[in-house]
Amino acid sequence: MSHEGPQPAAHPLVEVEGLSKLFGGIHAVDGVSLSVQPGARLGIIGPNGAGKTTLFRLISGQERPTTGKIVFDGRDITRLPRHRRARLGLGRTFQILTLFPSLSPYEHFLLAARTDIRRTRGPERAATALEALGLTAVAHAPVSVLPYGQQRLVEMGMTLCSDATLLLFDEPAAGLGPADREILRERIRDLPEGLTIIVVEHDIELVLDTVQRVACMSDGRIVADGTPDHIRNHPVVQQVYLGTAHQAHGKR
């Protein structure tokens, strides 16, 4: 599958403008602006405390910004609650799994497909997701008996079965061993190209291998933004991960 990325569209699917979030007197996110085109894949990286998780929570609606604006598909969603963002097409996974232990992957996917007004497509979507994620052999097993890596894939499959046009993956490799991380890497790479994906992840190599563009955060700001090859060799990114970013861009 090609991962060269789509041609730039006339209008971004996601636009973040001057976004900030204050907790007390601390800027967790500090004036962040970025845009994501339809069908693009963006990774957000940074050390602990960089602001990437807070930015993710602002986009998904878990947190309200102190200042700034979030636009999705041309609509200002800055103040919309999470459930209304989901109806507009934002799907997300969580660091902590939110599955029903007694239900099977297939049943989870049918539940997620109910967001589609054409509900007769539920079984079709579920079967497609099972195949895409390599879960067909365990389609009808309770998720409680599945290995943790497969449970992670079930949660990802639920976003695929919904009407989401933007998928937000929150630390998808959290808790996975090397073998499961490799499987996850391949599954993300093989997702349909038309989907727009934003991944927040501590595993830098997983991000660099699965997206077309990477934004690196430090002290609540984006300090580097470019292709994976650009980010791999970016001096500020290297300083961030060596712990010297504060000196590099004059913060604290």
C-alpha positions as CSV (number, residue, x, y, z in Angstrom):
1,M,0.0,0.0,0.0
2,S,1.3,3.4,-0.9
3,H,1.8,6.0,1.9
4,E,2.8,9.0,-0.2
5,G,-0.3,10.9,1.0
6,P,-3.1,12.7,-0.8
7,Q,-2.7,15.9,-2.7
8,P,-3.5,19.0,-0.7
9,A,-7.2,19.7,-0.5
10,A,-8.8,23.1,-0.8
11,H,-9.9,23.0,2.9
12,P,-8.3,21.1,5.8
13,L,-10.4,18.6,7.6
14,V,-9.0,19.8,11.0
15,E,-7.7,23.3,11.8
16,V,-6.4,24.3,15.2
17,E,-5.8,28.0,15.6
18,G,-3.9,29.6,18.5
19,L,-5.0,26.8,20.9
20,S,-4.0,27.2,24.6
21,K,-4.9,25.4,27.8
22,L,-4.0,26.8,31.2
23,F,-4.0,24.7,34.4
24,G,-3.5,27.2,37.1
25,G,-0.7,29.3,35.8
26,I,0.9,26.6,33.7
27,H,0.4,26.5,29.9
28,A,-0.1,22.8,29.1
29,V,-0.8,23.9,25.5
30,D,0.6,27.2,24.5
31,G,-0.7,28.9,21.3
32,V,-0.7,25.8,19.0
33,S,-1.8,26.1,15.4
34,L,-1.9,23.3,12.8
35,S,-4.0,21.9,10.0
36,V,-4.6,18.4,8.8
37,Q,-5.8,17.7,5.3
38,P,-8.4,15.0,4.5
39,G,-6.7,11.6,4.2
40,A,-3.5,12.7,5.9
41,R,-1.7,10.9,8.8
42,L,-0.2,13.1,11.5
43,G,1.8,11.9,14.5
44,I,2.3,14.0,17.6
45,I,5.4,13.2,19.7
46,G,7.2,14.7,22.6
47,P,8.5,13.8,26.0
48,N,6.4,13.5,29.1
49,G,4.8,16.9,30.0
50,A,5.2,18.3,26.4
51,G,1.5,18.9,26.0
52,K,0.7,16.4,23.4
53,T,-1.9,14.5,25.4
54,T,-3.6,17.8,26.4
55,L,-3.7,18.8,22.8
56,F,-5.3,15.5,21.9
57,R,-7.9,15.9,24.6
58,L,-8.7,19.4,23.4
59,I,-9.3,18.1,19.8
60,S,-11.4,15.2,21.0
61,G,-13.5,17.3,23.4
62,Q,-12.3,15.9,26.7
63,E,-10.9,19.3,27.7
64,R,-12.1,22.9,26.8
65,P,-9.4,25.3,25.6
66,T,-8.6,28.5,27.5
67,T,-8.1,30.3,24.2
68,G,-8.1,29.4,20.5
69,K,-10.3,27.6,18.1
70,I,-10.8,24.1,16.6
71,V,-12.5,23.7,13.2
72,F,-13.6,20.3,11.9
73,D,-14.7,20.0,8.3
74,G,-15.4,23.7,8.1
75,R,-17.4,23.8,11.4
76,D,-16.3,25.4,14.6
77,I,-16.4,22.6,17.2
78,T,-14.4,24.4,20.0
79,R,-17.3,24.3,22.5
80,L,-19.0,21.1,21.3
81,P,-19.2,18.2,23.7
82,R,-17.6,14.9,22.8
83,H,-20.8,13.1,21.8
84,R,-21.6,15.8,19.3
85,R,-18.1,15.7,17.9
86,A,-18.5,11.9,17.5
87,R,-21.7,12.4,15.5
88,L,-19.8,14.7,13.2
89,G,-17.2,12.1,12.5
90,L,-14.5,12.1,15.2
91,G,-13.6,8.7,16.4
92,R,-11.0,7.9,19.0
93,T,-9.3,5.2,21.1
94,F,-8.1,5.6,24.7
95,Q,-4.9,4.8,26.6
96,I,-7.1,2.7,29.0
97,L,-9.2,0.1,27.1
98,T,-13.0,0.7,27.2
99,L,-14.3,-2.7,26.0
100,F,-17.1,-4.9,27.2
101,P,-15.4,-8.1,28.5
102,S,-18.2,-10.5,27.7
103,L,-18.7,-9.3,24.1
104,S,-16.8,-10.6,21.1
105,P,-14.9,-8.4,18.6
106,Y,-17.7,-8.9,16.1
107,E,-20.3,-7.7,18.6
108,H,-18.2,-4.7,19.5
109,F,-18.0,-3.8,15.8
110,L,-21.7,-4.1,15.3
111,L,-22.3,-1.8,18.3
112,A,-19.9,0.8,16.7
113,A,-21.6,0.5,13.3
114,R,-24.9,1.6,14.8
115,T,-23.7,5.2,14.4
116,D,-24.3,4.6,10.6
117,I,-27.8,5.5,9.7
118,R,-27.6,2.7,7.1
119,R,-27.6,0.1,9.8
120,T,-27.9,-2.8,7.3
121,R,-24.2,-2.2,6.6
122,G,-23.2,-3.2,10.2
123,P,-22.4,-6.8,9.4
124,E,-20.5,-5.8,6.3
125,R,-18.4,-3.2,8.2
126,A,-17.7,-5.6,11.0
127,A,-16.5,-8.3,8.7
128,T,-14.3,-5.8,6.9
129,A,-12.8,-4.6,10.1
130,L,-12.2,-8.1,11.4
131,E,-10.2,-9.0,8.2
132,A,-8.3,-5.7,8.1
133,L,-7.1,-6.2,11.7
134,G,-6.4,-9.9,11.5
135,L,-9.1,-10.8,14.0
136,T,-11.3,-13.1,11.9
137,A,-10.2,-16.2,13.8
138,V,-11.3,-14.7,17.1
139,A,-14.3,-12.9,15.8
140,H,-16.8,-14.6,18.2
141,A,-14.6,-15.0,21.3
142,P,-15.2,-12.8,24.4
143,V,-12.6,-10.1,24.4
144,S,-11.8,-11.0,28.0
145,V,-9.9,-14.1,26.8
146,L,-8.0,-12.3,24.0
147,P,-4.4,-11.2,24.5
148,Y,-3.9,-7.5,25.3
149,G,-2.6,-6.7,21.8
150,Q,-5.7,-8.1,20.2
151,Q,-7.9,-6.1,22.6
152,R,-6.1,-3.0,21.4
153,L,-7.0,-3.9,17.8
154,V,-10.6,-4.4,18.8
155,E,-10.8,-0.9,20.1
156,M,-9.2,0.4,16.9
157,G,-11.7,-1.7,14.9
158,M,-14.6,0.1,16.6
159,T,-13.5,3.4,15.2
160,L,-13.2,1.8,11.8
161,C,-16.8,0.6,12.0
162,S,-18.3,4.0,12.9
163,D,-18.9,6.9,10.6
164,A,-15.7,8.5,11.7
165,T,-13.7,10.4,9.1
166,L,-11.1,11.4,11.6
167,L,-9.5,8.8,13.8
168,L,-7.7,9.9,17.0
169,F,-5.4,7.2,18.3
170,D,-4.3,7.9,21.9
171,E,-1.1,5.9,22.8
172,P,-2.2,2.8,20.8
173,A,1.0,0.9,21.7
174,A,0.7,1.5,25.5
175,G,1.3,-1.7,27.3
176,L,2.3,-3.7,24.2
177,G,5.4,-5.8,23.9
178,P,7.7,-5.8,20.9
179,A,5.9,-8.4,18.9
180,D,2.5,-6.8,19.4
181,R,3.9,-3.4,18.6
182,E,5.1,-4.8,15.3
183,I,1.6,-6.1,14.5
184,L,0.1,-2.8,15.5
185,R,2.5,-1.0,13.2
186,E,1.5,-3.1,10.2
187,R,-2.2,-2.8,11.0
188,I,-2.0,1.0,11.1
189,R,0.0,1.2,7.9
190,D,-2.7,-0.9,6.2
191,L,-5.7,1.2,7.2
192,P,-7.7,2.6,4.3
193,E,-5.9,5.6,2.8
194,G,-9.0,7.8,2.8
195,L,-9.1,8.0,6.6
196,T,-7.6,11.0,8.3
197,I,-5.5,9.9,11.4
198,I,-3.9,11.6,14.3
199,V,-1.7,9.5,16.5
200,V,-0.3,10.5,19.9
201,E,2.4,8.0,20.9
202,H,5.5,7.6,23.0
203,D,7.0,5.0,20.6
204,I,8.7,7.4,18.3
205,E,9.7,4.8,15.7
206,L,6.1,3.5,15.5
207,V,4.9,7.0,14.7
208,L,7.7,7.7,12.2
209,D,6.9,4.4,10.4
210,T,3.2,4.9,10.1
211,V,2.5,8.6,9.4
212,Q,3.3,11.1,6.6
213,R,3.9,14.1,8.9
214,V,5.1,14.5,12.5
215,A,4.7,17.4,14.9
216,C,7.0,17.4,17.9
217,M,5.9,19.3,21.1
218,S,7.8,20.7,24.0
219,D,6.6,23.0,26.8
220,G,3.2,23.1,25.2
221,R,4.4,24.3,21.8
222,I,5.1,22.7,18.5
223,V,8.9,23.0,18.1
224,A,9.2,21.0,14.8
225,D,6.8,19.9,12.1
226,G,7.6,17.9,9.0
227,T,8.1,14.5,7.3
228,P,9.4,11.6,9.3
229,D,12.8,11.9,7.6
230,H,12.9,15.6,8.5
231,I,11.9,14.9,12.1
232,R,14.4,12.0,12.6
233,N,17.3,14.4,12.0
234,H,15.9,17.6,13.3
235,P,18.3,19.2,15.9
236,V,15.6,20.6,18.1
237,V,13.8,17.3,18.2
238,Q,17.1,15.7,19.3
239,Q,17.5,18.4,21.9
240,V,14.0,17.8,23.2
241,Y,14.6,14.1,23.8
242,L,18.0,14.8,25.3
243,G,16.4,17.1,27.8
244,T,17.9,20.4,26.6
245,A,14.9,21.9,24.7
246,H,14.3,24.6,27.3
247,Q,17.7,26.1,26.5
248,A,17.1,25.6,22.8
249,H,14.0,27.8,22.6
250,G,14.2,30.0,25.7
251,K,11.5,28.6,27.9
252,R,12.0,28.4,31.6
